[in-house]
Amino acid sequence: MEATGDDPVLTRAIKKSAWRLIPFLVLMLLLAFLDRVNIGFVKLAFQRDTGLSEAAYAFGAGVFFIGYALFEVPSNLVLRRFGARVWLARIMVTWGLISAAVMYSYNEWVFYILRFLLGVAEAGLYPGILYFLTCWFPAKQRARATGLFYLGVPLSLVVGSPLSGWLLQFDGVLGLKDWQFVLVVEGLAAAVVGVIAYFYLCDRPADASWLSPDERRALAAEIEREEQLKAREVQHSALGVLKDPRVIAFILIYFCFQVGTSPFSFFFPSKLASAMGGKVDLTVGLLLALPWLCSAIMTRLATVYADRHNNHRLVAFWLVVFGVLASAAVSFTNNPWLLIIAFCIAVPGLTASQPVFWSLPTNYLSGVGAASGIAFIVSLGNLGAFFSPQIKTWADQIVGNSSIGYLVLSIIAAGAAAILIGLKESKASRALAQTRAA
């Protein structure tokens, strides 16, 4: 990661922190996202054995985000109080164990309860790490740091798609069905990494044993200077962020993101498998890894470009536009190769735009407002992922076409582009940009 300014001590501190923290944070997000969406990979086998209807599956897939939304803000405030090391480790261990327990979902109510509890357990991880990054990386490097961390999402599908397809071949191992084996292996992996996180992470630069005393002081001073710049513009209480129109705009943008990206995990695997005339297997998993590989590449390119040119809003806008158009195209074809092409544009567009977008709220919010504001954006915005499967199922049933729902979801996702293009730059962002230029 490139450093900020000409201070060689600060440069070294940022590079060391990036190499130390980001790969492990990527692993955490990779496992979190994989455990959140692996129900999409086992969908056909899961419904075959349990007899769950499409409506029951859609509700169970989405109810995760209700638990997630309810506990997101309290979880992030607890993290700020007790530190990332303890709280992120707790999150990973509990969600890993509950994810594995979804193997017992032999009726719809057990499925609903476990998916809801999985959301409760995971609440706070994503906003917690976003807040954690504001404590370690200055604004000029934050989009890149966030983008590197966000690589956990595409990598979870690059690795997770073929992995889940491969694990589905182990039907009967340890007396488990194929879909149960997938859930157990991937869930327990998260719990193990959670235990490691307790000993590996560090809450703030001042406590970092891998930095020299000069590096600790330089990095801590730079972070504190930026916090003071943001605090001069506006200061929020934990709930006061919800009175800020800019924060409301951020929530709506993130809501539209989640409406648009939810089908990538919950419905694209089964759609591609059906188009190929079969089931989700290793071949389908490998093909589905391609869009997420494109997403990983685009995430890196977009965040570096946006940081260098300080135009995060416009970069996010154009990524959303291309992503929405490609996602809408999914409604008009069942050709597997055309679907893969559409996926390879839609997935990077609507996922790589998100780490670029996160520079907007993190450059604006500070202190308690940052902890609660980021959590509110994630928690309320993630309700879009709850409503997305319901909207798709409803639209499909109304029209009598199992593909029309993708078009409806794409139209809603386009709202993110509309809000982004109308959003004005904050004074804090301009002040930070002027400081960088100086």
C-alpha positions in Angstrom: 0.0 0.0 0.0 1.3 3.5 -0.9 2.0 5.8 2.0 0.8 9.2 2.8 2.9 12.3 2.6 6.8 12.4 2.8 7.2 11.2 6.4 9.3 8.0 6.1 8.3 6.9 9.6 4.6 7.2 8.9 5.2 5.5 5.5 6.8 2.5 7.3 4.0 2.4 9.9 1.3 2.2 7.3 3.0 -0.4 5.2 3.7 -2.6 8.3 0.2 -2.3 9.5 -1.3 -3.2 6.1 0.9 -6.3 5.8 0.1 -7.3 9.4 -3.7 -6.7 9.6 -5.3 -6.7 6.1 -4.6 -10.3 5.1 -6.1 -11.6 8.3 -9.1 -9.3 8.0 -9.6 -10.6 4.4 -9.6 -14.1 5.8 -12.2 -13.2 8.4 -14.5 -11.5 5.8 -14.0 -14.4 3.4 -15.2 -16.9 6.0 -18.1 -14.7 7.2 -19.4 -14.1 3.7 -19.0 -17.8 2.8 -21.0 -18.9 5.8 -23.6 -16.2 5.0 -24.2 -17.3 1.4 -23.3 -21.0 1.3 -27.0 -21.7 1.7 -27.2 -20.5 -2.0 -24.8 -23.2 -3.1 -26.6 -26.0 -1.3 -30.0 -24.7 -2.2 -31.1 -27.4 -4.6 -29.8 -30.3 -2.4 -31.2 -28.6 0.7 -34.6 -28.2 -0.8 -34.5 -31.8 -2.2 -34.0 -33.3 1.2 -36.1 -30.9 3.3 -39.0 -30.2 0.9 -38.8 -26.4 1.6 -40.7 -24.3 -0.9 -39.2 -21.4 -2.8 -41.1 -19.0 -0.6 -39.8 -20.7 2.6 -36.3 -20.7 1.3 -36.5 -17.0 0.3 -37.7 -16.0 3.7 -35.1 -18.1 5.5 -32.3 -16.7 3.3 -33.5 -13.2 4.0 -34.4 -13.4 7.7 -30.6 -13.5 8.5 -30.6 -9.8 7.8 -33.3 -9.1 10.3 -31.2 -10.4 13.2 -28.2 -8.7 11.6 -29.9 -5.3 11.5 -31.3 -5.5 15.0 -27.9 -6.1 16.7 -25.6 -4.3 14.3 -25.5 -0.9 16.2 -25.3 -2.3 19.7 -22.5 -4.7 18.6 -20.4 -1.9 17.1 -20.8 0.3 20.2 -19.7 -2.7 22.3 -16.7 -3.2 20.0 -15.7 0.5 20.5 -16.0 0.1 24.3 -14.1 -3.2 24.7 -11.9 -3.3 21.6 -11.9 -5.1 18.3 -9.7 -8.0 19.4 -12.1 -9.4 21.9 -15.3 -8.6 20.1 -14.4 -9.7 16.6 -13.1 -13.0 18.0 -16.4 -13.5 19.8 -18.4 -12.8 16.7 -16.4 -15.3 14.6 -16.7 -18.1 17.1 -20.4 -17.8 17.7 -21.4 -17.4 14.1 -19.2 -20.3 13.0 -20.9 -22.6 15.4 -24.4 -21.4 14.5 -23.6 -21.7 10.8 -22.6 -25.3 11.3 -25.8 -25.9 13.2 -27.9 -25.0 10.2 -27.3 -28.6 9.2 -30.2 -29.4 11.5 -32.7 -27.4 9.4 -35.1 -30.2 8.6 -38.2 -28.0 8.7 -38.9 -24.3 7.9 -39.1 -23.0 11.5 -35.8 -24.5 12.5 -34.3 -23.0 9.3 -35.8 -19.5 10.1 -34.6 -19.5 13.7 -31.0 -20.6 12.9 -30.7 -18.1 10.0 -32.0 -15.4 12.3 -29.5 -16.4 15.0 -26.7 -16.5 12.5 -27.5 -12.8 11.7 -27.5 -11.9 15.4 -24.1 -13.7 15.8 -22.5 -12.0 12.8 -23.9 -8.5 13.6 -21.1 -6.1 14.0 -18.3 -7.9 12.1 -18.4 -5.8 8.8 -19.1 -2.4 10.4 -16.7 -3.3 13.2 -13.9 -3.9 10.8 -14.7 -0.8 8.8 -14.5 1.2 12.0 -11.3 -0.6 13.0 -9.8 0.5 9.7 -10.4 4.1 10.5 -8.3 3.6 13.6 -5.4 2.4 11.6 -5.3 3.9 8.1 -5.4 7.7 7.2 -8.0 8.9 4.7 -5.7 8.9 1.7 -5.1 5.2 2.1 -8.5 4.2 3.4 -10.3 3.3 0.2 -7.4 1.1 -0.7 -7.3 -0.5 2.7 -11.1 -1.0 2.6 -10.8 -2.3 -0.9 -8.1 -4.8 0.1 -10.3 -5.9 3.0 -13.3 -6.1 0.8 -11.5 -8.6 -1.4 -12.7 -11.1 1.2 -16.1 -10.9 -0.5 -15.1 -11.9 -4.1 -12.4 -14.2 -2.8 -15.1 -16.0 -0.7 -16.9 -16.8 -4.0 -13.7 -17.4 -6.0 -12.6 -19.9 -3.4 -16.0 -20.7 -2.0 -17.8 -21.5 -5.3 -15.6 -24.4 -6.4 -15.0 -25.4 -2.7 -18.7 -25.7 -2.0 -19.2 -27.5 -5.3 -16.4 -29.9 -4.4 -17.7 -30.5 -0.8 -21.1 -31.3 -2.2 -19.6 -34.5 -3.5 -19.0 -35.9 0.0 -22.5 -37.2 0.5 -22.7 -39.7 3.3 -19.3 -38.8 4.9 -19.6 -38.9 8.7 -23.2 -39.8 8.2 -24.0 -36.4 6.8 -25.9 -35.3 3.7 -23.9 -33.5 1.1 -25.3 -30.1 2.0 -24.8 -30.8 5.7 -21.2 -31.5 5.1 -20.7 -28.2 3.4 -22.2 -26.2 6.3 -20.3 -28.1 9.0 -16.8 -27.7 7.3 -17.2 -24.1 6.5 -18.8 -23.1 9.8 -16.2 -24.8 12.0 -13.4 -23.2 9.9 -14.8 -19.7 11.0 -14.9 -20.7 14.6 -11.2 -21.8 14.5 -10.1 -18.5 12.9 -12.1 -16.7 15.6 -10.0 -18.2 18.3 -6.8 -17.2 16.5 -8.1 -13.6 16.1 -8.2 -13.2 19.8 -4.4 -13.6 20.0 -3.5 -12.0 16.6 -5.4 -8.6 16.4 -4.4 -5.4 18.1 -6.9 -2.6 19.0 -4.9 0.5 18.0 -1.5 1.7 16.8 -0.3 2.6 20.3 -0.5 -1.1 21.3 1.2 -2.5 18.2 4.3 -4.4 19.2 5.3 -4.8 15.5 5.7 -1.0 15.2 8.7 0.9 16.6 7.9 3.6 19.1 8.4 6.3 16.5 6.1 4.5 14.1 3.4 4.1 16.7 3.6 7.8 17.6 3.5 8.9 13.9 0.6 6.8 12.9 -1.4 7.6 16.1 -0.8 11.3 15.5 -1.9 11.2 11.9 -5.2 9.4 12.8 -5.9 11.8 15.6 -5.2 14.8 13.4 -7.8 13.6 10.9 -10.3 12.8 13.6 -10.1 16.4 14.8 -10.6 17.7 11.2 -13.8 15.7 10.9 -15.0 16.7 14.4 -14.8 20.4 13.4 -17.5 20.0 10.8 -20.1 17.9 12.8 -20.2 15.8 15.9 -22.9 13.1 16.4 -24.3 11.2 19.3 -24.9 7.5 18.9 -28.5 8.1 17.8 -28.0 11.6 16.4 -26.5 10.3 13.2 -30.1 9.4 12.1 -31.0 13.1 12.0 -28.3 13.8 9.5 -29.6 13.9 5.9 -26.2 12.8 4.6 -26.2 9.7 6.8 -29.8 8.9 5.6 -28.5 9.2 2.0 -25.7 6.8 2.8 -28.2 4.3 4.3 -30.4 4.5 1.2 -27.4 3.9 -1.1 -26.3 0.9 0.9 -29.8 -0.4 0.9 -29.9 -0.3 -2.9 -26.5 -2.0 -3.1 -27.9 -4.9 -1.0 -31.1 -5.3 -3.0 -28.9 -5.5 -6.2 -26.2 -7.9 -4.9 -28.4 -10.4 -3.0 -29.3 -12.4 -6.1 -25.5 -13.0 -6.8 -25.4 -15.3 -3.8 -28.9 -16.6 -3.3 -30.1 -17.2 -6.8 -27.3 -17.0 -9.4 -25.8 -20.4 -8.6 -29.1 -22.2 -9.1 -30.0 -20.1 -12.2 -26.7 -21.0 -13.9 -27.1 -24.7 -12.9 -30.6 -24.8 -14.4 -29.5 -23.1 -17.6 -26.8 -25.8 -17.9 -29.4 -28.5 -17.4 -28.0 -29.9 -14.2 -27.3 -29.2 -10.5 -24.7 -27.0 -8.6 -21.5 -29.0 -8.9 -17.8 -28.4 -9.2 -18.2 -27.2 -12.9 -20.8 -24.7 -12.0 -18.8 -23.6 -9.0 -15.7 -23.0 -11.2 -17.7 -21.0 -13.7 -19.3 -18.9 -10.9 -15.8 -18.1 -9.6 -15.1 -16.0 -12.8 -17.3 -13.1 -12.0 -15.9 -12.9 -8.5 -12.3 -13.0 -9.8 -13.3 -10.0 -12.1 -14.7 -8.3 -9.0 -11.5 -8.8 -7.1 -9.5 -7.2 -9.9 -12.0 -4.3 -10.3 -12.1 -3.7 -6.6 -8.3 -3.1 -6.5 -8.3 -1.0 -9.7 -11.2 1.2 -8.6 -10.1 1.9 -5.1 -6.6 2.8 -6.1 -7.9 5.1 -8.9 -10.5 6.7 -6.6 -7.9 7.4 -3.9 -5.4 8.9 -6.3 -7.9 11.2 -8.0 -10.1 11.8 -4.9 -13.3 11.1 -6.9 -14.8 8.3 -4.9 -18.4 9.4 -5.6 -18.1 9.4 -9.4 -16.2 6.1 -9.5 -18.9 4.5 -7.4 -21.6 6.0 -9.6 -20.2 4.6 -12.9 -19.6 1.1 -11.4 -23.2 1.0 -10.2 -24.5 2.0 -13.6 -22.6 -0.7 -15.5 -23.5 -3.3 -12.8 -27.2 -2.5 -12.9 -27.4 -2.7 -16.7 -25.7 -6.1 -16.7 -27.8 -7.4 -13.8 -31.0 -6.4 -15.7 -29.7 -8.3 -18.7 -29.9 -11.6 -16.7 -33.7 -11.4 -17.0 -33.6 -11.7 -20.8 -31.5 -14.8 -21.3 -31.1 -18.4 -20.2 -28.0 -19.0 -22.3 -25.3 -20.1 -19.8 -22.5 -18.3 -21.6 -24.4 -15.1 -21.9 -25.3 -15.4 -18.2 -21.6 -15.8 -17.4 -20.8 -12.6 -19.4 -23.6 -10.7 -17.7 -22.4 -12.0 -14.3 -18.8 -10.9 -15.0 -20.0 -7.3 -15.5 -22.8 -7.2 -12.9 -20.9 -8.6 -10.0 -17.8 -6.3 -10.3 -20.1 -3.3 -10.9 -22.2 -3.7 -7.8 -19.6 -5.1 -5.5 -16.4 -3.1 -6.4 -18.5 0.1 -6.0 -19.0 -0.6 -2.3 -15.5 -0.2 -0.9 -15.2 3.0 -3.0 -18.5 4.2 -1.5 -17.3 3.6 2.1 -14.8 6.4 1.8 -17.7 8.8 1.8 -19.1 8.0 5.3 -15.7 7.2 6.9 -14.3 10.6 5.7 -17.4 12.3 7.2 -18.1 10.6 10.5 -15.9 10.6 13.6 -15.8 9.3 17.2 -19.0 7.7 18.5 -20.7 9.0 15.4 -18.4 6.9 13.3 -19.0 3.7 15.3 -22.8 4.1 15.4 -23.1 5.7 11.9 -21.2 3.0 10.1 -23.3 0.4 12.0 -26.6 2.1 11.1 -25.6 2.3 7.4 -24.7 -1.4 7.4 -27.7 -2.6 9.5 -30.5 -0.6 7.9 -28.9 -0.9 4.5 -28.7 -4.6 4.9 -32.4 -4.8 5.2 -32.2 -4.6 1.4 -30.8 -8.1 1.4 -33.8 -9.3 3.5 -36.3 -7.7 1.1 -34.5 -8.7 -2.1 -35.4 -12.4 -2.1 -39.0 -11.6 -1.2 -39.3 -8.9 -3.9 -37.8 -11.4 -6.5 -40.2 -14.2 -5.5 -43.2 -11.8 -5.5 -42.3 -10.4 -8.9 -41.7 -13.8 -10.4 -45.1 -15.1 -9.1 -47.0 -12.0 -10.3 -45.7 -12.2 -13.9 -45.3 -16.0 -14.0 -41.7 -15.8 -15.1 -38.8 -16.9 -12.8 -36.4 -14.3 -14.4 -38.4 -11.1 -14.2 -37.4 -10.6 -10.6 -33.9 -9.8 -11.6 -35.1 -6.9 -13.7 -37.2 -5.5 -10.7 -34.2 -5.8 -8.4 -31.9 -4.1 -10.9 -34.3 -1.1 -11.1 -34.3 -0.7 -7.3 -30.4 -1.0 -7.3 -30.2 1.8 -9.8 -31.4 4.1 -7.0 -27.9 4.0 -5.6 -26.6 5.6 -8.7 -29.3 8.3 -8.6 -28.4 9.2 -5.0 -24.7 9.2 -5.6 -24.9 11.6 -8.5 -26.9 14.0 -6.4 -24.8 13.8 -3.3 -22.6 16.9 -2.6 -19.1 16.6 -1.1 -18.9 17.3 2.6 -16.7 20.0 4.1 -14.6 17.4 6.0 -13.8 15.6 2.7 -12.8 18.8 1.1 -10.6 19.7 4.1 -8.9 16.3 4.0 -8.3 16.7 0.2 -6.8 20.2 0.7 -4.5 18.8 3.4 -3.3 16.0 1.2 -2.7 18.4 -1.7 -0.7 20.7 0.6 
